[in-house]
Amino acid sequence: MKIKYRVDLTDAEREQLLGLIGKGKHGARTLARARILLKADEGMSDEAVAAALNVGYATVGRVRQRFVEDGLDRALKEGPRPGAQPKLDERQCAHVIAVACSEAPEGHDHWTLRLLADKVVELGFAESYSHEAVRQTLKKTTSSRGKSGCGASLRSVPSM
């Protein structure tokens, strides 16, 4: 089978990849991509590289294509992943954390995740916001929910 994207590494690129693999201080995916490029440079087919490195055939093709079209750095790094953008920016997240650390609203002895989610909507940060998103926002901090101090209580979250 004819190889569509031929990998021809320079001596410097080869040394960089060998050094990267030798150190072992990079993520598994980055190291796998480096190994793919080295095998592809040896003239191996996509099928042979996939079998030798126990990776998918499509992965080998993608790494080859990225190297040929965009260079070594792009071939080694993760591309952006699809998904919804966060509803709150950093400033708004900080505000939610500050609210969680403040006095609970009247009639409540502590902030709950659902109360905080309602507060996000009340403040106009988002049209809707889930208690789970509040939990994830608070999890990024050192706040201790449910204990004396900052945070919201998990007692309001129904168990599944």
N, C-alpha and C positions, 0 to 999 in steps of 0.2 A: 504494500500500500504506500502511495506517495505521501510524504510528510508535507503538510501545508505550511507550517511555520517552522522553519529551520533555525535551531539555536546554535549560534557560533559565538562562544564566549571568548573574550580577550583574555590574555594572561592575567591581567589585573582582576577581572571579574571572577575568573576561576579561583585565584588566590583568596579573594574576598569570600567566596562561597565556602571554600575549604576551611578558612579561618572561622567562619560563622558556625559551621558544623562542629569543628574541633572544640570550640568553647562550650557549646551546649547550653548557653545562657539565653536562648531565645525560645519562643513558643514552638510547640510541636508542629503547627501548620507552617510556620516560617521555615523550620528545618526541613520539613517534607518538600516544600517548594524548592529549596536550595538543592536538595538531592535530585529532584526531578530535573532541574536545569543541568546539573552535572551529568546525569545519565543521558539526557537529550543531546548534550554537547558531544557525547561519545558516539552519537549516530544511532542510538537505539530507537526503535519505533515506539509509538505511544502505547501499544499493547504490551511490549516488552518492559517498558518503564513502569507501567501500571502493575504488572505482575511482579516485577522485582522489588518494588517499594510498597506493595499492598495498598495502593491507592486506586481511585476510580479512573477509568479511561478518560472521562470528561474532564477530570481535574488536570490531568497531564496536558490535554489540549488547551485548557484555559491558561495554564501557567506559560506554556509555549507562546500562545497568542499575546498575552500581556507583555512578555519579554520582548518579542519582536516589535510590537506596536508602541509600547510605552517605556521600555527599558527595564533594567535590573531591579531598581527600587520598587517599581509598581508591581513587578512579577512576584516579589517577596511579601508584599504587604496585603492586608485585608482591604477589600473594597468596602465602600459604604453599604450598609444593609438597609433594606426597605423597612418602613414602619411609620407609624404615626408620630408626629412631632409632639413633644411634651406640651401640655396645656399651660403650665406655669413656667415662667422664666426664673432665674436664680434669685432675683430680688423678691418675687412673689413667694417662692419657697421659703426664703428667709423670714418673710412676714408671717407665713403660716406657722413656722417654728416658734417665732416670738409670741404669737397668739396662744400656742399650746403651752408656753411657759408662763402665761399670764393667769390671772384669776379666772376661775370658771364662771360662766354666765349665771345670772340669778336663777335660783331653783335647781342648780346642779352643784355637786360638791367637787367635780373634776370635769375636764374636757374629755369627751369621747371622740373617737375617730369620725363618727357620723356628725357630731356637732361641728367639728372642724371642717368637714366637707361642706356642710351647709354654710359655714362662715366664708369659705372660699367663694361660693356663689353670691352670698350677700355682699361681699366686698367688690364684686364685679370682675374677679380675676378670670372666671370661666362661666359659661352658661350652665354647665353641669360638672360635678366632680365627685368621684367615688371615695368612700371611706378607705378602700384598698389603696388608692393613689395617695391618700394622706398617710397611711401606714408606711408606704414605700418612701415618702418624703421624710418622715420622721426617723425612719430606719437609717438614713444616711447621716444622722447626727449621733451624738453621744447621749441624747435624752433617754431617760429611763421611764418608759410608760408604766403607769400603775404603781410606782413607788413614790415616796415623798420627793418632791423636786419637780423638774420640768417634764412635760410630756402629757400624753393623753392615755386614758385607761383602755385596755383591751376588753374590759368587762362588758362593753356594749356590743361587741361583735358576736353575732350568733355563731355557735359551733356548727360545723357541717356534719 
